[in-house]
Amino acid sequence: MKGPLFYAKILLFGEYGIIKDSKGLAIPFNTYRGALKSSQDLSGNHEVSNKNLMHFYEHLASLDTDLVSFNLKSLKADIENGMYFDSSIPQGYGIGSSGALVASIYDKYADEKITVLENLTREKLLNLKGVFSLMESFFHGQSSGLDPLNSYLSLPILINSKDNVEPAGIPSQKKGKGAVFLLDSEQIGETEPMVNIFMNKMKNEGFRKMISEEFSITTDACIEDFLGGNVKSLFGNVKSLSKIVLKNFKPMIPDAFHKVWENGISSNDYYLKLCGSGGGGYILGFAEDYEKAQKSLKDYRLELVYRF
């Protein structure tokens, strides 16, 4: 048995903001992927994955919802026969490792599933997002459902609000100097503690005001620039966003990277932002001149995502 491939995702813009109903833009990241496989002789990571799938099966069996039903009998039998999720997507890195797993289980075991080939109306997309949110809550406690949605559709997704998501056409890559890249913090990040910090901060009126008046407005401007191909304006807005995040989201930025973050803003060689919930994993970088950014960040491992 070998299932279809499901890819990692990158939330280019909208981390934390989408929890509070501002815009977001997510794109598939095909460098990393995962698929359901089966083996009679499980060991190491494959054995761990198989055990985790059994816990996930129990979560799905306990769901009390009219949104979706699964062929639980078939899922349980496959897990007992050695099914595991074979994935190259690093866990705790903010690029959707659990999202790809959720997408693969939905694809294989959901009854009356919505398929990628259908006319994806807004209603169908919201239905999928709701189903994936319920499924992925097993991993994160609270999930928007966007990671699995992105992985399942393998399309860029524009999040206008909680109740308005749509496939997005992003400009095709150009062979220019500019780039979006990933910077490896070489630390594992955990989503739930970071989201809890954010929720506690949201109890503060000043922080709420900053989210609605600075963070969300700047994020929306970045998305508009990116989708419109307005590269010059985009870098100005990304720089502003990088400053806002450094000032207000320090607990989500690993300590060792506070200085690196500041250096990018002051030198204009690159601008950093959170990739997912932060706390470790990947940090997302934007550079008008990728070669210059590579020199400035020569001590770190970078991965190219998109060229301008």
MARLO-180294 format. One record per residue (C-alpha): residue in three letters; x negated, z negated, y negated; residue number from 0. Coordinates in steps of 0.02 Angstrom, whole numbers, plus 50000, padded with zeros to 5 digits. Layout:
+-----+-------+-------+-------+-----+
!   r !  east !    up ! north !   k !
+-----+-------+-------+-------+-----+
! ALA !     X !     Z !     Y ! NUM !
...
+-----+-------+-------+-------+-----+
***
This chain:
+-----+-------+-------+-------+-----+
!   r !  east !    up ! north !   k !
+-----+-------+-------+-------+-----+
! MET ! 50000 ! 50000 ! 50000 !   0 !
! LYS ! 49937 ! 50042 ! 49827 !   1 !
! GLY ! 50046 ! 50035 ! 49672 !   2 !
! PRO ! 50032 ! 50137 ! 49511 !   3 !
! LEU ! 49907 ! 50085 ! 49378 !   4 !
! PHE ! 49959 ! 49979 ! 49229 !   5 !
! TYR ! 49845 ! 49966 ! 49079 !   6 !
! ALA ! 49786 ! 49830 ! 48961 !   7 !
! LYS ! 49856 ! 49824 ! 48785 !   8 !
! ILE ! 49790 ! 49785 ! 48613 !   9 !
! LEU ! 49900 ! 49712 ! 48478 !  10 !
! LEU ! 49817 ! 49798 ! 48329 !  11 !
! PHE ! 49923 ! 49703 ! 48203 !  12 !
! GLY ! 50053 ! 49567 ! 48210 !  13 !
! GLU ! 49976 ! 49422 ! 48306 !  14 !
! TYR ! 50077 ! 49264 ! 48270 !  15 !
! GLY ! 50181 ! 49358 ! 48140 !  16 !
! ILE ! 50289 ! 49436 ! 48277 !  17 !
! ILE ! 50339 ! 49260 ! 48334 !  18 !
! LYS ! 50415 ! 49241 ! 48162 !  19 !
! ASP ! 50495 ! 49413 ! 48155 !  20 !
! SER ! 50369 ! 49514 ! 48054 !  21 !
! LYS ! 50301 ! 49683 ! 48106 !  22 !
! GLY ! 50176 ! 49720 ! 48244 !  23 !
! LEU ! 50090 ! 49872 ! 48320 !  24 !
! ALA ! 50027 ! 49873 ! 48500 !  25 !
! ILE ! 49933 ! 50012 ! 48588 !  26 !
! PRO ! 49884 ! 50037 ! 48771 !  27 !
! PHE ! 49699 ! 50013 ! 48810 !  28 !
! ASN ! 49656 ! 50121 ! 48960 !  29 !
! THR ! 49480 ! 50053 ! 48988 !  30 !
! TYR ! 49554 ! 49908 ! 49087 !  31 !
! ARG ! 49692 ! 49921 ! 49217 !  32 !
! GLY ! 49773 ! 49841 ! 49368 !  33 !
! ALA ! 49876 ! 49890 ! 49521 !  34 !
! LEU ! 49964 ! 49804 ! 49666 !  35 !
! LYS ! 49867 ! 49822 ! 49829 !  36 !
! SER ! 49878 ! 49747 ! 50001 !  37 !
! SER ! 49750 ! 49684 ! 50127 !  38 !
! GLN ! 49759 ! 49595 ! 50294 !  39 !
! ASP ! 49592 ! 49511 ! 50257 !  40 !
! LEU ! 49604 ! 49419 ! 50091 !  41 !
! SER ! 49459 ! 49322 ! 50015 !  42 !
! GLY ! 49392 ! 49268 ! 49845 !  43 !
! ASN ! 49489 ! 49331 ! 49693 !  44 !
! HIS ! 49610 ! 49431 ! 49801 !  45 !
! GLU ! 49660 ! 49274 ! 49895 !  46 !
! VAL ! 49684 ! 49180 ! 49730 !  47 !
! SER ! 49790 ! 49323 ! 49664 !  48 !
! ASN ! 49897 ! 49323 ! 49822 !  49 !
! LYS ! 49931 ! 49135 ! 49803 !  50 !
! ASN ! 49973 ! 49159 ! 49618 !  51 !
! LEU ! 50095 ! 49298 ! 49664 !  52 !
! MET ! 50186 ! 49177 ! 49779 !  53 !
! HIS ! 50206 ! 49055 ! 49632 !  54 !
! PHE ! 50265 ! 49200 ! 49525 !  55 !
! TYR ! 50391 ! 49248 ! 49660 !  56 !
! GLU ! 50459 ! 49069 ! 49653 !  57 !
! HIS ! 50477 ! 49085 ! 49463 !  58 !
! LEU ! 50573 ! 49249 ! 49481 !  59 !
! ALA ! 50684 ! 49175 ! 49618 !  60 !
! SER ! 50728 ! 49029 ! 49502 !  61 !
! LEU ! 50781 ! 49139 ! 49354 !  62 !
! ASP ! 50964 ! 49119 ! 49309 !  63 !
! THR ! 51001 ! 49279 ! 49214 !  64 !
! ASP ! 51116 ! 49431 ! 49211 !  65 !
! LEU ! 50979 ! 49537 ! 49130 !  66 !
! VAL ! 50890 ! 49583 ! 49291 !  67 !
! SER ! 50888 ! 49557 ! 49479 !  68 !
! PHE ! 50745 ! 49587 ! 49601 !  69 !
! ASN ! 50726 ! 49633 ! 49782 !  70 !
! LEU ! 50657 ! 49459 ! 49816 !  71 !
! LYS ! 50660 ! 49479 ! 50005 !  72 !
! SER ! 50546 ! 49630 ! 49997 !  73 !
! LEU ! 50432 ! 49547 ! 49866 !  74 !
! LYS ! 50411 ! 49390 ! 49973 !  75 !
! ALA ! 50376 ! 49491 ! 50130 !  76 !
! ASP ! 50244 ! 49596 ! 50041 !  77 !
! ILE ! 50158 ! 49439 ! 49973 !  78 !
! GLU ! 50159 ! 49362 ! 50147 !  79 !
! ASN ! 50082 ! 49523 ! 50211 !  80 !
! GLY ! 49932 ! 49509 ! 50094 !  81 !
! MET ! 49985 ! 49587 ! 49928 !  82 !
! TYR ! 49875 ! 49550 ! 49777 !  83 !
! PHE ! 49850 ! 49617 ! 49601 !  84 !
! ASP ! 49686 ! 49710 ! 49589 !  85 !
! SER ! 49639 ! 49707 ! 49406 !  86 !
! SER ! 49490 ! 49743 ! 49295 !  87 !
! ILE ! 49580 ! 49666 ! 49144 !  88 !
! PRO ! 49486 ! 49507 ! 49093 !  89 !
! GLN ! 49598 ! 49353 ! 49092 !  90 !
! GLY ! 49612 ! 49247 ! 48935 !  91 !
! TYR ! 49544 ! 49389 ! 48826 !  92 !
! GLY ! 49701 ! 49434 ! 48730 !  93 !
! ILE ! 49724 ! 49608 ! 48803 !  94 !
! GLY ! 49872 ! 49579 ! 48918 !  95 !
! SER ! 49812 ! 49535 ! 49093 !  96 !
! SER ! 49977 ! 49450 ! 49136 !  97 !
! GLY ! 50074 ! 49591 ! 49050 !  98 !
! ALA ! 50005 ! 49721 ! 49170 !  99 !
! LEU ! 50048 ! 49613 ! 49320 ! 100 !
! VAL ! 50227 ! 49584 ! 49257 ! 101 !
! ALA ! 50248 ! 49772 ! 49227 ! 102 !
! SER ! 50189 ! 49813 ! 49403 ! 103 !
! ILE ! 50308 ! 49687 ! 49485 ! 104 !
! TYR ! 50456 ! 49749 ! 49381 ! 105 !
! ASP ! 50413 ! 49930 ! 49424 ! 106 !
! LYS ! 50410 ! 49897 ! 49612 ! 107 !
! TYR ! 50543 ! 49763 ! 49638 ! 108 !
! ALA ! 50673 ! 49766 ! 49498 ! 109 !
! ASP ! 50847 ! 49825 ! 49550 ! 110 !
! GLU ! 50917 ! 49965 ! 49441 ! 111 !
! LYS ! 50758 ! 49969 ! 49337 ! 112 !
! ILE ! 50745 ! 50062 ! 49173 ! 113 !
! THR ! 50618 ! 50200 ! 49202 ! 114 !
! VAL ! 50491 ! 50274 ! 49083 ! 115 !
! LEU ! 50568 ! 50447 ! 49106 ! 116 !
! GLU ! 50736 ! 50397 ! 49034 ! 117 !
! ASN ! 50791 ! 50423 ! 48856 ! 118 !
! LEU ! 50726 ! 50257 ! 48791 ! 119 !
! THR ! 50861 ! 50201 ! 48671 ! 120 !
! ARG ! 50836 ! 50047 ! 48564 ! 121 !
! GLU ! 50957 ! 49954 ! 48677 ! 122 !
! LYS ! 50854 ! 49996 ! 48833 ! 123 !
! LEU ! 50692 ! 49944 ! 48748 ! 124 !
! LEU ! 50768 ! 49778 ! 48696 ! 125 !
! ASN ! 50836 ! 49752 ! 48871 ! 126 !
! LEU ! 50662 ! 49784 ! 48944 ! 127 !
! LYS ! 50582 ! 49668 ! 48815 ! 128 !
! GLY ! 50706 ! 49531 ! 48860 ! 129 !
! VAL ! 50674 ! 49550 ! 49047 ! 130 !
! PHE ! 50485 ! 49549 ! 49021 ! 131 !
! SER ! 50497 ! 49396 ! 48909 ! 132 !
! LEU ! 50586 ! 49300 ! 49048 ! 133 !
! MET ! 50461 ! 49358 ! 49179 ! 134 !
! GLU ! 50304 ! 49324 ! 49076 ! 135 !
! SER ! 50361 ! 49151 ! 49022 ! 136 !
! PHE ! 50289 ! 49097 ! 49192 ! 137 !
! PHE ! 50114 ! 49128 ! 49122 ! 138 !
! HIS ! 50128 ! 49075 ! 48939 ! 139 !
! GLY ! 50275 ! 48958 ! 48921 ! 140 !
! GLN ! 50341 ! 49069 ! 48781 ! 141 !
! SER ! 50323 ! 49258 ! 48784 ! 142 !
! SER ! 50384 ! 49397 ! 48669 ! 143 !
! GLY ! 50385 ! 49518 ! 48817 ! 144 !
! LEU ! 50282 ! 49643 ! 48717 ! 145 !
! ASP ! 50126 ! 49646 ! 48825 ! 146 !
! PRO ! 50221 ! 49698 ! 48983 ! 147 !
! LEU ! 50327 ! 49820 ! 48881 ! 148 !
! ASN ! 50171 ! 49906 ! 48816 ! 149 !
! SER ! 50091 ! 49909 ! 48987 ! 150 !
! TYR ! 50249 ! 49972 ! 49073 ! 151 !
! LEU ! 50283 ! 50114 ! 48951 ! 152 !
! SER ! 50099 ! 50152 ! 48916 ! 153 !
! LEU ! 50149 ! 50202 ! 48740 ! 154 !
! PRO ! 50107 ! 50132 ! 48568 ! 155 !
! ILE ! 50248 ! 50012 ! 48520 ! 156 !
! LEU ! 50302 ! 49974 ! 48342 ! 157 !
! ILE ! 50385 ! 49804 ! 48323 ! 158 !
! ASN ! 50496 ! 49807 ! 48167 ! 159 !
! SER ! 50578 ! 49640 ! 48209 ! 160 !
! LYS ! 50633 ! 49542 ! 48362 ! 161 !
! ASP ! 50783 ! 49655 ! 48383 ! 162 !
! ASN ! 50703 ! 49819 ! 48333 ! 163 !
! VAL ! 50562 ! 49895 ! 48436 ! 164 !
! GLU ! 50523 ! 50079 ! 48455 ! 165 !
! PRO ! 50389 ! 50194 ! 48526 ! 166 !
! ALA ! 50267 ! 50240 ! 48387 ! 167 !
! GLY ! 50168 ! 50400 ! 48358 ! 168 !
! ILE ! 49992 ! 50350 ! 48306 ! 169 !
! PRO ! 49872 ! 50474 ! 48225 ! 170 !
! SER ! 49758 ! 50559 ! 48352 ! 171 !
! GLN ! 49579 ! 50498 ! 48351 ! 172 !
! LYS ! 49452 ! 50589 ! 48244 ! 173 !
! LYS ! 49265 ! 50604 ! 48264 ! 174 !
! GLY ! 49231 ! 50508 ! 48104 ! 175 !
! LYS ! 49120 ! 50360 ! 48062 ! 176 !
! GLY ! 49259 ! 50229 ! 48062 ! 177 !
! ALA ! 49315 ! 50130 ! 48214 ! 178 !
! VAL ! 49421 ! 49992 ! 48286 ! 179 !
! PHE ! 49319 ! 49892 ! 48412 ! 180 !
! LEU ! 49322 ! 49735 ! 48519 ! 181 !
! LEU ! 49193 ! 49597 ! 48497 ! 182 !
! ASP ! 49167 ! 49489 ! 48652 ! 183 !
! SER ! 49166 ! 49302 ! 48608 ! 184 !
! GLU ! 49110 ! 49265 ! 48787 ! 185 !
! GLN ! 49236 ! 49122 ! 48791 ! 186 !
! ILE ! 49403 ! 49114 ! 48880 ! 187 !
! GLY ! 49553 ! 49089 ! 48766 ! 188 !
! GLU ! 49716 ! 49006 ! 48819 ! 189 !
! THR ! 49877 ! 49068 ! 48740 ! 190 !
! GLU ! 49989 ! 48915 ! 48754 ! 191 !
! PRO ! 49879 ! 48788 ! 48659 ! 192 !
! MET ! 49850 ! 48914 ! 48519 ! 193 !
! VAL ! 50036 ! 48952 ! 48501 ! 194 !
! ASN ! 50070 ! 48764 ! 48497 ! 195 !
! ILE ! 49945 ! 48743 ! 48353 ! 196 !
! PHE ! 50033 ! 48884 ! 48261 ! 197 !
! MET ! 50206 ! 48808 ! 48290 ! 198 !
! ASN ! 50145 ! 48640 ! 48223 ! 199 !
! LYS ! 50072 ! 48725 ! 48069 ! 200 !
! MET ! 50240 ! 48811 ! 48040 ! 201 !
! LYS ! 50315 ! 48639 ! 48007 ! 202 !
! ASN ! 50215 ! 48639 ! 47845 ! 203 !
! GLU ! 50307 ! 48722 ! 47700 ! 204 !
! GLY ! 50145 ! 48788 ! 47621 ! 205 !
! PHE ! 50094 ! 48871 ! 47785 ! 206 !
! ARG ! 50267 ! 48950 ! 47806 ! 207 !
! LYS ! 50256 ! 49018 ! 47628 ! 208 !
! MET ! 50083 ! 49092 ! 47664 ! 209 !
! ILE ! 50151 ! 49176 ! 47823 ! 210 !
! SER ! 50297 ! 49258 ! 47734 ! 211 !
! GLU ! 50214 ! 49298 ! 47567 ! 212 !
! GLU ! 50035 ! 49341 ! 47617 ! 213 !
! PHE ! 50009 ! 49363 ! 47803 ! 214 !
! SER ! 50166 ! 49463 ! 47846 ! 215 !
! ILE ! 50160 ! 49573 ! 47690 ! 216 !
! THR ! 49975 ! 49616 ! 47720 ! 217 !
! THR ! 50007 ! 49647 ! 47906 ! 218 !
! ASP ! 50152 ! 49764 ! 47865 ! 219 !
! ALA ! 50041 ! 49859 ! 47740 ! 220 !
! CYS ! 49904 ! 49879 ! 47873 ! 221 !
! ILE ! 50031 ! 49950 ! 47998 ! 222 !
! GLU ! 50100 ! 50070 ! 47869 ! 223 !
! ASP ! 49924 ! 50130 ! 47824 ! 224 !
! PHE ! 49871 ! 50149 ! 48006 ! 225 !
! LEU ! 50026 ! 50248 ! 48057 ! 226 !
! GLY ! 50014 ! 50355 ! 47899 ! 227 !
! GLY ! 49829 ! 50390 ! 47923 ! 228 !
! ASN ! 49786 ! 50312 ! 47752 ! 229 !
! VAL ! 49613 ! 50256 ! 47804 ! 230 !
! LYS ! 49545 ! 50204 ! 47633 ! 231 !
! SER ! 49696 ! 50095 ! 47594 ! 232 !
! LEU ! 49694 ! 50027 ! 47773 ! 233 !
! PHE ! 49519 ! 49954 ! 47757 ! 234 !
! GLY ! 49563 ! 49870 ! 47593 ! 235 !
! ASN ! 49715 ! 49789 ! 47675 ! 236 !
! VAL ! 49619 ! 49742 ! 47834 ! 237 !
! LYS ! 49488 ! 49655 ! 47725 ! 238 !
! SER ! 49628 ! 49555 ! 47641 ! 239 !
! LEU ! 49701 ! 49513 ! 47811 ! 240 !
! SER ! 49531 ! 49457 ! 47877 ! 241 !
! LYS ! 49515 ! 49337 ! 47729 ! 242 !
! ILE ! 49691 ! 49267 ! 47755 ! 243 !
! VAL ! 49657 ! 49237 ! 47940 ! 244 !
! LEU ! 49489 ! 49153 ! 47909 ! 245 !
! LYS ! 49566 ! 49037 ! 47780 ! 246 !
! ASN ! 49726 ! 48992 ! 47875 ! 247 !
! PHE ! 49692 ! 49017 ! 48061 ! 248 !
! LYS ! 49522 ! 48931 ! 48081 ! 249 !
! PRO ! 49572 ! 48836 ! 48242 ! 250 !
! MET ! 49608 ! 49004 ! 48325 ! 251 !
! ILE ! 49434 ! 49072 ! 48283 ! 252 !
! PRO ! 49295 ! 49008 ! 48397 ! 253 !
! ASP ! 49176 ! 48899 ! 48292 ! 254 !
! ALA ! 49025 ! 49009 ! 48329 ! 255 !
! PHE ! 49113 ! 49156 ! 48243 ! 256 !
! HIS ! 49164 ! 49078 ! 48076 ! 257 !
! LYS ! 48998 ! 49134 ! 47999 ! 258 !
! VAL ! 49004 ! 49305 ! 48084 ! 259 !
! TRP ! 49180 ! 49328 ! 48012 ! 260 !
! GLU ! 49121 ! 49281 ! 47835 ! 261 !
! ASN ! 48970 ! 49397 ! 47848 ! 262 !
! GLY ! 49083 ! 49546 ! 47884 ! 263 !
! ILE ! 49190 ! 49511 ! 47731 ! 264 !
! SER ! 49042 ! 49484 ! 47613 ! 265 !
! SER ! 48939 ! 49633 ! 47676 ! 266 !
! ASN ! 49088 ! 49752 ! 47702 ! 267 !
! ASP ! 49001 ! 49809 ! 47862 ! 268 !
! TYR ! 49153 ! 49760 ! 47967 ! 269 !
! TYR ! 49312 ! 49655 ! 47957 ! 270 !
! LEU ! 49371 ! 49542 ! 48098 ! 271 !
! LYS ! 49545 ! 49486 ! 48148 ! 272 !
! LEU ! 49623 ! 49396 ! 48294 ! 273 !
! CYS ! 49656 ! 49493 ! 48454 ! 274 !
! GLY ! 49809 ! 49410 ! 48530 ! 275 !
! SER ! 49820 ! 49222 ! 48508 ! 276 !
! GLY ! 49634 ! 49193 ! 48482 ! 277 !
! GLY ! 49540 ! 49038 ! 48538 ! 278 !
! GLY ! 49416 ! 49147 ! 48631 ! 279 !
! GLY ! 49421 ! 49312 ! 48724 ! 280 !
! TYR ! 49406 ! 49467 ! 48616 ! 281 !
! ILE ! 49403 ! 49473 ! 48426 ! 282 !
! LEU ! 49464 ! 49636 ! 48349 ! 283 !
! GLY ! 49350 ! 49725 ! 48227 ! 284 !
! PHE ! 49374 ! 49866 ! 48100 ! 285 !
! ALA ! 49228 ! 49961 ! 48024 ! 286 !
! GLU ! 49219 ! 50106 ! 47902 ! 287 !
! ASP ! 49047 ! 50145 ! 47975 ! 288 !
! TYR ! 49038 ! 50094 ! 48158 ! 289 !
! GLU ! 48850 ! 50121 ! 48171 ! 290 !
! LYS ! 48822 ! 50000 ! 48028 ! 291 !
! ALA ! 48936 ! 49873 ! 48111 ! 292 !
! GLN ! 48841 ! 49892 ! 48275 ! 293 !
! LYS ! 48677 ! 49853 ! 48185 ! 294 !
! SER ! 48753 ! 49701 ! 48098 ! 295 !
! LEU ! 48825 ! 49638 ! 48263 ! 296 !
! LYS ! 48678 ! 49688 ! 48373 ! 297 !
! ASP ! 48676 ! 49518 ! 48460 ! 298 !
! TYR ! 48854 ! 49541 ! 48524 ! 299 !
! ARG ! 48941 ! 49650 ! 48651 ! 300 !
! LEU ! 49057 ! 49777 ! 48568 ! 301 !
! GLU ! 49183 ! 49896 ! 48647 ! 302 !
! LEU ! 49254 ! 50047 ! 48557 ! 303 !
! VAL ! 49445 ! 50059 ! 48548 ! 304 !
! TYR ! 49486 ! 50195 ! 48421 ! 305 !
! ARG ! 49393 ! 50315 ! 48305 ! 306 !
! PHE ! 49440 ! 50364 ! 48127 ! 307 !
+-----+-------+-------+-------+-----+
***
